[in-house]
Amino acid sequence: MKYKELIQRILQYYLLGIVIAFVVLLLTSWLASIYVNEIIGILTPRGIRWICSNIVANFSTVPLAKILLGLMSISVLRESGIFKVLRGHLSLKQKRALQITGISAATILLFFSMLLFLPNALLLSAFGTIEDSAFTKGLYGLVACYIIIVGNVYGYTSGRFIRISDFIHAHTRIFSVVANYFVILFLASQFVCCLEFTDVFSLFSSGETCLFAFRCFLYYAPLVLYIVLAFLR
């Protein structure tokens, strides 16, 4: 319970911190634009026109499809109960379910290995390489779907998923826990895009790297905390 409350408190301060940082950015970018030609103030006429016309566009820069698919895969694993195998003391039904799931997982891996390593493999590039192939381009989606299949197989064979509604709910239950994350994600996307608009990072030699690291931290750090929170419930 203490860990749960601590994470919730951190996430609350995280959201508050983004709001405060956003307000500070509005003011400092406006003041800095007066003295530094390279910086564009958000509260200048140009900045106001930009922010009013790009609210949706800013949010669309977030890899939302990848986040949703990743959450679905984690949700299925969580609801299937497969993580309980780490605790030991499994029932006979759970052991049998684990064996069936292992065979299914290995079969799927063997199938994709054939599509990669056999002559004229379908998932290789036109030059016969893994680089820039259909496999590498779709790797994230393939891994997520693989996890979803494994979770569903274990959930069904262990008796956790019986009705169709069980399968459907298993993919979505985690969203009730992480729903507040999307509020943080929206505000973070606006802040990051505004920060990029001011062009302040162009003043530094490693500006692009810093912006990338900043974006990753703001987008994914709270996501990790929400996922941990989901498993503590």
Summary of the structure (lengths in Angstrom):
residues: 233
radius of gyration: 22.9
end to end distance: 8.9
largest distance: 72.7
contacts: 668
relative contact order: 0.16
helix: 79%
strand: 0%
